[in-house]
Each structure stands twice: as C-alpha cells, then as structure tokens.
Amino acid sequence: MRREDNMAEELEEVQVVTITGEDGSEEYYAEAAVIEWDGKTFAILAPYSEDEDEEDSGDAIIARIDVEDGESVYVAPTDEEFEAVAKQYERMTEE
C-alpha cells in the first residue's frame, strides 16, 4: 500500500451542513456527533470553515435529522428534544 493511500484512509470525511438564517445569510457547520434519542436522529453541528487559519466562531447547534423524499433534512428540535440531546452529549464528552 502506498503512503498516500494509507493517509487517505486515515482522513475522515467531514459532513458539512449549510444553515440559512432568517436574514438569508449562510453559515457552515460540520457534524461533530450524531446521537440517537427517542427513535430519532440528531446531529451536534460545530461551526466550520475550510480555511485552516480562520478560527471557527460561534456556538455548536443541535439539529434533528429528518428524511424527506430520501434526503436528510436538518430541522430545529423541540425544546424537550434539545434538552435531552444536550444532556446526552454532555455525558458523552465527559467520558
């Protein structure tokens, strides 16, 4: 196996999600974790920038992943879902 092949296998593919704000501005997030709760799938999305020199600013967000017409759609969770997933993520990161 060539060194380049080995290095490529070590790199993880980053799932980048574009979130459009109410004002039409776009922000980019990367999936930091995927959590299952109450039969639903949620993503912890961290701010993302392709520019390695640019610091990612902003807070991570939680989105519920729904499937519509075979496509993943990221939607805002309910308050109950948000609280439960946030607690589960905290427990994961404390380990």
C-alpha positions as CSV (number, residue, x, y, z in Angstrom):
1,M,0.0,0.0,0.0
2,R,1.3,3.4,-0.9
3,R,1.8,6.0,1.8
4,E,-0.8,8.3,0.1
5,D,-3.4,5.5,0.2
6,N,-2.8,4.9,3.8
7,M,-3.1,8.7,4.6
8,A,-6.3,8.9,2.7
9,E,-7.8,6.1,4.7
10,E,-6.9,7.9,7.9
11,L,-8.7,11.1,7.0
12,E,-12.4,11.2,7.9
13,E,-14.9,12.6,5.6
14,V,-16.4,15.8,7.0
15,Q,-20.1,16.2,6.7
16,V,-20.7,19.9,6.1
17,V,-24.2,21.3,6.5
18,T,-25.3,24.8,5.3
19,I,-27.7,26.5,7.6
20,T,-29.6,29.5,6.1
21,G,-30.6,32.1,8.7
22,E,-33.8,34.1,8.7
23,D,-31.9,37.0,7.0
24,G,-30.8,34.7,4.2
25,S,-27.1,34.5,5.4
26,E,-25.5,31.1,5.1
27,E,-23.4,29.5,7.8
28,Y,-21.5,26.3,7.6
29,Y,-21.4,23.6,10.2
30,A,-19.7,20.2,10.5
31,E,-21.2,17.2,12.2
32,A,-19.3,16.8,15.4
33,A,-21.5,13.9,16.7
34,V,-24.7,12.0,15.8
35,I,-27.0,11.0,18.6
36,E,-30.0,8.7,18.7
37,W,-32.8,9.7,21.1
38,D,-36.4,8.6,21.3
39,G,-36.2,6.8,17.9
40,K,-34.9,10.0,16.2
41,T,-31.5,11.0,14.9
42,F,-29.9,14.3,16.0
43,A,-26.6,16.0,14.9
44,I,-24.4,18.2,17.0
45,L,-23.2,20.8,14.5
46,A,-20.0,22.7,15.1
47,P,-19.1,25.9,13.2
48,Y,-17.0,25.0,10.1
49,S,-14.5,26.8,7.9
50,E,-12.4,25.4,5.1
51,D,-9.7,28.0,5.8
52,E,-7.5,26.3,8.4
53,D,-6.1,29.7,9.5
54,E,-9.6,31.1,10.3
55,E,-10.9,30.2,13.7
56,D,-14.4,28.8,13.8
57,S,-16.6,31.3,15.6
58,G,-20.0,30.7,17.1
59,D,-21.7,28.0,19.1
60,A,-22.4,24.5,18.2
61,I,-26.1,23.8,17.5
62,I,-28.4,20.7,17.7
63,A,-30.5,19.7,14.8
64,R,-32.9,16.8,14.3
65,I,-32.3,14.9,11.1
66,D,-35.5,14.1,9.3
67,V,-35.7,12.3,5.9
68,E,-37.9,13.8,3.3
69,D,-38.0,12.3,-0.2
70,G,-34.9,10.2,0.6
71,E,-32.9,13.3,1.5
72,S,-31.6,14.2,5.0
73,V,-33.1,17.5,6.2
74,Y,-31.8,19.3,9.3
75,V,-34.6,20.9,11.4
76,A,-34.8,22.6,14.8
77,P,-35.6,20.2,17.6
78,T,-38.4,20.7,20.1
79,D,-37.4,22.1,23.5
80,E,-37.7,18.6,25.0
81,E,-35.6,17.1,22.3
82,F,-33.0,19.8,22.7
83,E,-32.6,19.4,26.4
84,A,-32.4,15.6,26.2
85,V,-29.9,15.5,23.4
86,A,-27.8,18.2,25.1
87,K,-27.6,16.2,28.3
88,Q,-26.7,13.0,26.4
89,Y,-23.9,14.9,24.5
90,E,-22.6,16.3,27.8
91,R,-22.4,12.8,29.2
92,M,-20.6,11.6,26.1
93,T,-18.0,14.4,26.2
94,E,-17.3,13.9,30.0
95,E,-16.1,10.3,29.4
